[in-house]
Amino acid sequence: MAIHSSPPSPMDYTASPAALTVRRLLIDLEAPIDRHWCGNDAFRTALFNALSMGFPPGEQMFIDSVRAAMPLLPEEKQAEFKTRVAGFIGQEATHRRIHGLFNAQLERHGLVNAWIPRAQRRLKRMEGFAPKHMLALTAAYEHFTALLAQWLLQHQDVFDGCEDRLTTLWLWHSAEEVEHKAVAFDLYQALSGKRVWRSFWFLSATLVFATDTLHQTLYNLKRDGTLWKRQTWTGTGSFLFGSDGVLRHSFGPWRAYLGKHFHPAQENSPLAERWLLANAGSFSVVQGRD
């Protein structure tokens, strides 16, 4: 007689107490970058520039949310999460700093960051929200970044024609996003966060993230003078919606987040670890296991 087992619940995944590695990227971002640095493709460059523009305020919110949530845990649980949260904060602070340097180069191209003022206004309106809600929002955004990061690690040819230092920047960031993708989620679960609120904030964040990304990408193209050029849009449909395009490829894992038994570890891959091992000379270890 067949025995049917139910899918594992999120609580069935044990949070690893091991520290995450905090790495200092050994690349020069003081030197100018090309206007269309991503393989001379105006659209892809504008999209990645838009994402980078949104990273510093987002990463600061993620840091603040896990810091605010930690004291809500019982002492024994705080001890369990201490090393992971410290590593998470260290990695996100490093991402915030390095993308700040990258964004300074974009300003020299005449691009204007409209993402930060919108994000700051939203965060101002959210002052006083319960830490658990901010943590659910962080877990949602961490899922988005992990989806994009996994896709980039699987499609490194996106950066063909890029300077090595910029390819390294984006793939290093991608690998670390995959590495720490479960921290905020596990912390939310440890606080007995409800699935209904996790789903609510996920859907809300999806709308905001998609709108912000589209708005900033189009604004970048307008400032660049390439918004209405035909070649800007050549291949864009395939890149986004093709059989292995970033949006089409990510839809299944995006939808999985809403499932009752979802956990980030279900979408597991060795690509991040492999990239970090193969490119160990590109960074120095500040804190952690390496």
DALINBEL-V61743 format. One line per field, one symbol per residue. ss: DSSP state (~ for helix, > for strand, _ for the rest). phi: phi as a letter, one per 20 degrees, with the letter a starting at -180 (. if undefined). burial: b if it has 16 or more other C-alpha atoms within 10 Angstrom, else e. A space follows every 50 residues. Layout:
ss->???
phi->???
burial->???
This chain:
ss->_________~~~_________>>>>________________~~~~~~~~~ ~~~~~~~~~~~~~~~~~~~~____~~~~~~~~~~~~~~~~~~~~~~~~~~ ~~~~~~~~______~~~~~~~~~~~_____~~~~~~~~~~~~~~~~~~~~ ~~~~_~~~~____~~~~~~~~~~~~~~~~___~~~~~~~~____~~~~~~ ~~~~~~~~~~~~~~~~~~~~~~~~_____~~~~__~~~~~~____~~~~~ ~~~~~~_______~~~____~~~~~~~~_~~~>>>>>___
phi->.fddefffegffeeffefffeeddfecedefgdfgdfemmdfffffffff fffefgffffffffffffegffeggfffffegfffffgfffffffgffff ffffffffenfceefgfffffffffegnffgfffffffgffffgffffff fffecffgegnefgffgfgffffffffffdfeffffffffelfefffgfg fffffgffffffffgfffffffffndfdegffefnfgffedfgcfffffe fgffffgfffdfbgffedbeffffffffcffebdeebpef
burial->eeeeeeeeebeeeebeeebbbbbbbeeebeeebebbbbbebbbbbbbebb bbbbbbbbbebbbbbbbebbeebeeeebeebbbbbbbbbbbbbbbbebbb ebbebbeebebbbbbbeebeeebeeeeeeebbbbbbbbbbbbbbbbbbbb bbbeeeebbeebeeebbbbbbbbbbbbbbbbbbbbbbbbbbebebeebbb bbbebbeebeebbbebbbbbbeebebbeeeebeeeeeebeeeeebbbebb eebbeebbeebbbbeeeeeeebeebbeeeeebbeeebbee
